[in-house]
Amino acid sequence: MSEQSVTPEKHPFSEQVANFIHQFVATVLMHRVAYEFIRKHQPWKGLHRYGWTVKLLIVVAVLIGWRIFKTFYETISEVVTNPQVFSAGLTGIFSNITFEKFSWVLQGGQKYLVLIVLEVITFHFIQRTLEIRIGREPDHSFRAFIRAEKRMIAVSLVSWIMESIIQGVVNIPLGMLGLSFLKQPAGLLIQFFFLGFTLIDNYHECFRLTVEQSRRRSRKVVGVAVATGLVAYVLMFVPLLGVVAATMLGAVTAAMAMERFAPVTKAEMAEYEALREAKRRKKK
């Protein structure tokens, strides 16, 4: 069986839109279920095995999160305290909130830096979620974590680059068609998708899928990726522990949503293993 068999099938555009909306709404609502799951099962148990590393990384992530919140707060405060803006009413307020002053958050790699720093939490929470929900045996070895960390760095870097390229490509026709006002909403959707994809890739990594295989499968769950990325993105603006909450909740939701919409089956695992074995033989 070839790898093409796991490539998403083509469907009419209307069906794709309906599927996207269904996945998006279901995944957004699933964050509440993920929150209750975290409260009940306390998947943070076992993080102590990573020792001082976890505490140090959480402190670093919180500092990054505080900078994100501070920049956001300063930008909003500047608009609110500007008499000229308020004299123009709501139109003046919204026209001045262009996000330019914290574009390093929206268009930069800070959000991916948070995921890289807190990969230990994503790694642990997704494995614990799969263990509790479907009985999948977790691999908490240091070697497995290092492998996941290296992959997170690579995937985050690629996501950041692709996000920037696609935003640039999309902005060109929008500008030519006089739809420049759609640049920011489109840019946000693109960022939500890639941020969500980065979290979803952790789910695929638990099953030892390659990044390319993860990318192919993620095309079937665009709604899941956008919804997961959206909530994680918003939580990162919450001061102090927002970035930690974004990582914890994003990891659990990603695992739950993927198990609902695109679970990795035993037959698929066998197929991927056969492909890996064939590649190993070619190298020899």
C-alpha positions in Angstrom: 0.0 0.0 0.0 1.5 3.4 -1.0 1.6 6.5 1.1 -0.8 8.1 -1.2 -3.6 6.1 0.5 -3.4 8.3 3.5 -3.6 11.5 1.5 -6.9 13.3 2.1 -9.5 12.6 -0.6 -10.8 15.5 -2.7 -14.3 16.7 -2.0 -16.5 19.5 -3.4 -15.6 23.0 -2.0 -18.9 23.3 -0.2 -18.4 20.0 1.6 -14.9 21.1 2.6 -16.3 24.3 4.0 -19.0 22.5 6.0 -16.4 20.0 7.3 -14.1 22.9 8.3 -16.9 24.6 10.2 -18.0 21.4 11.9 -14.4 20.6 13.0 -13.8 24.2 14.1 -16.9 24.6 16.2 -16.5 21.1 17.8 -12.9 21.7 18.6 -13.5 25.1 20.2 -16.2 23.5 22.4 -13.9 20.6 23.1 -11.6 22.9 25.1 -14.2 22.9 27.9 -14.1 19.1 27.9 -10.3 19.2 27.9 -10.3 21.6 30.9 -12.6 19.2 32.8 -10.3 16.3 31.8 -7.3 18.2 33.2 -9.1 18.9 36.4 -10.2 15.3 36.9 -7.1 13.4 35.8 -4.3 15.9 36.6 -2.1 14.9 33.7 0.7 17.1 35.1 1.5 14.3 37.5 4.8 12.8 36.5 6.4 16.0 35.3 8.6 15.9 38.4 10.7 13.2 36.6 12.1 16.0 34.5 13.4 17.7 37.6 14.6 21.3 37.6 14.3 21.5 33.8 10.5 21.9 33.9 10.7 24.6 36.5 13.3 26.6 34.6 11.5 26.3 31.3 8.2 27.4 32.9 9.9 30.5 34.3 11.3 31.3 30.9 8.0 30.8 29.2 6.2 33.0 31.8 8.7 35.8 31.1 7.9 35.5 27.4 4.2 35.5 28.1 4.5 38.5 30.3 6.2 40.4 27.4 3.4 39.4 25.1 0.8 40.7 27.5 2.7 43.9 28.3 3.0 44.8 24.7 -0.7 44.1 24.1 -1.7 46.1 27.2 0.5 49.1 26.2 -0.9 49.2 22.7 -4.5 49.1 24.0 -3.8 51.7 26.7 -2.3 54.1 24.1 -5.5 53.9 22.0 -7.8 54.2 25.1 -6.0 57.3 26.5 -5.8 59.1 23.1 -8.5 61.9 23.1 -8.4 62.2 19.3 -9.1 58.5 18.9 -12.1 58.7 21.3 -13.5 61.8 19.6 -13.9 59.7 16.4 -16.0 57.1 18.3 -15.8 53.4 17.7 -14.6 53.9 14.1 -11.6 55.8 15.4 -10.8 53.2 18.0 -10.9 50.2 15.7 -9.0 52.0 13.0 -6.2 52.7 15.4 -6.0 49.1 16.7 -3.8 47.9 13.8 -1.6 45.6 15.9 1.4 47.2 14.3 3.0 47.9 17.7 3.0 44.3 18.6 3.5 42.8 15.2 6.5 40.9 16.6 3.9 38.7 18.3 1.6 38.3 15.4 4.1 38.0 12.7 7.2 36.9 14.6 8.3 33.6 16.1 7.6 34.4 19.7 4.6 32.1 19.9 6.6 29.2 18.5 9.4 30.0 21.0 6.8 29.5 23.8 6.0 26.0 22.3 9.7 25.1 22.0 10.4 26.1 25.6 7.4 24.3 26.9 7.7 21.2 24.7 8.2 19.1 27.8 4.7 20.0 28.9 3.1 19.3 25.5 5.1 16.1 25.2 4.0 14.9 28.7 0.3 16.0 28.5 -0.4 14.5 25.1 1.1 11.2 26.1 -0.8 11.2 29.4 -4.0 12.0 27.5 -3.6 9.1 25.1 -2.7 6.8 28.0 -5.8 7.7 30.0 -8.2 7.8 27.1 -7.1 5.0 24.8 -4.6 3.1 27.0 -1.6 3.9 24.8 1.6 3.1 26.6 3.6 6.4 27.1 7.3 6.7 26.5 8.6 9.1 29.2 12.3 8.3 28.6 14.7 11.3 28.3 15.7 10.0 24.8 12.0 10.2 23.7 11.8 13.8 25.1 15.0 14.9 23.3 13.6 13.4 20.0 10.3 15.3 20.5 12.2 18.6 21.4 14.3 18.4 18.3 11.2 17.8 16.2 9.4 20.7 17.9 12.3 23.1 17.0 12.3 21.9 13.4 8.5 22.0 13.0 8.2 25.4 14.7 10.9 26.9 12.4 9.2 25.5 9.3 5.8 26.7 10.5 7.1 30.2 11.1 8.7 30.4 7.7 5.6 29.0 5.9 3.4 31.3 7.9 5.4 34.4 6.7 5.5 33.2 3.1 1.8 32.4 2.8 0.8 35.7 4.5 2.9 37.6 1.9 1.4 35.6 -1.0 -2.1 36.2 0.3 -1.6 39.9 0.9 -0.7 40.5 -2.8 -4.1 39.6 -4.4 -6.0 41.2 -1.4 -4.2 44.5 -2.1 -4.7 44.3 -5.8 -8.5 43.7 -5.3 -8.9 46.5 -2.9 -9.5 44.1 0.0 -6.6 45.3 2.2 -8.9 45.3 5.2 -8.9 41.5 5.0 -5.1 41.2 5.4 -5.1 41.1 9.2 -8.0 38.6 9.6 -6.5 36.4 6.9 -3.1 36.7 8.6 -4.6 35.6 11.9 -6.3 32.6 10.4 -3.0 31.6 8.8 -1.2 31.9 12.1 -3.9 30.0 14.0 -3.5 27.1 11.5 0.2 26.8 11.8 0.2 27.2 15.6 -2.5 24.5 15.8 -0.6 22.3 13.3 2.5 22.5 15.6 0.4 21.2 18.5 -1.2 18.5 16.3 2.2 17.4 15.1 3.0 16.4 18.7 0.1 14.0 18.6 1.5 12.4 15.3 5.0 12.3 16.8 3.7 10.1 19.6 2.8 7.5 16.9 6.3 8.0 15.3 4.9 9.5 12.1 7.2 11.6 10.0 6.7 15.4 9.7 5.6 14.9 6.1 3.1 12.3 7.1 1.9 14.6 9.8 1.5 17.4 7.3 -0.5 15.2 5.0 -2.9 14.1 7.7 -3.3 17.6 9.0 -4.8 18.7 5.7 -7.8 16.6 6.8 -8.3 18.5 10.0 -7.8 22.2 9.1 -10.7 23.1 11.3 -9.1 21.4 14.3 -5.8 23.1 13.7 -7.4 26.6 13.4 -9.5 26.2 16.5 -6.7 24.8 18.6 -4.3 27.5 17.4 -6.9 30.2 18.0 -7.5 29.3 21.7 -3.8 28.8 22.4 -3.0 32.1 20.7 -5.6 34.0 22.8 -4.4 32.4 26.1 -0.8 33.5 25.4 -2.0 37.1 26.0 -3.1 36.3 29.5 -0.4 37.5 32.0 1.9 35.2 33.8 0.5 31.6 33.4 -1.3 32.2 30.2 1.4 30.6 28.1 1.4 27.5 30.4 -2.4 27.2 30.2 -2.2 27.6 26.4 0.3 24.7 26.2 -1.5 22.4 28.6 -5.0 23.0 27.2 -3.8 23.0 23.6 -2.0 19.6 24.1 -5.0 17.9 25.6 -7.5 19.4 23.1 -5.3 18.5 20.2 -5.1 14.8 21.3 -8.9 14.7 21.9 -9.8 16.3 18.6 -7.4 14.1 16.6 -8.8 11.0 18.2 -12.3 12.1 17.2 -11.6 13.4 13.7 -8.5 11.6 12.4 -7.2 8.9 14.8 -4.1 7.0 13.8 -5.3 3.4 13.2 -3.4 0.2 13.7 -3.6 -0.4 9.9 -2.2 3.0 9.2 0.6 2.4 11.8 1.5 -0.9 10.0 1.5 0.9 6.7 3.8 3.7 7.9 6.1 1.1 9.5 6.3 -0.8 6.2 7.3 2.5 4.5 10.0 3.2 7.0 11.4 -0.3 6.7 11.4 0.0 2.9 13.4 3.3 3.2 15.9 1.7 5.6 16.5 -1.2 3.1 17.1 1.3 0.3 19.7 3.1 2.3 21.5 -0.2 2.9 
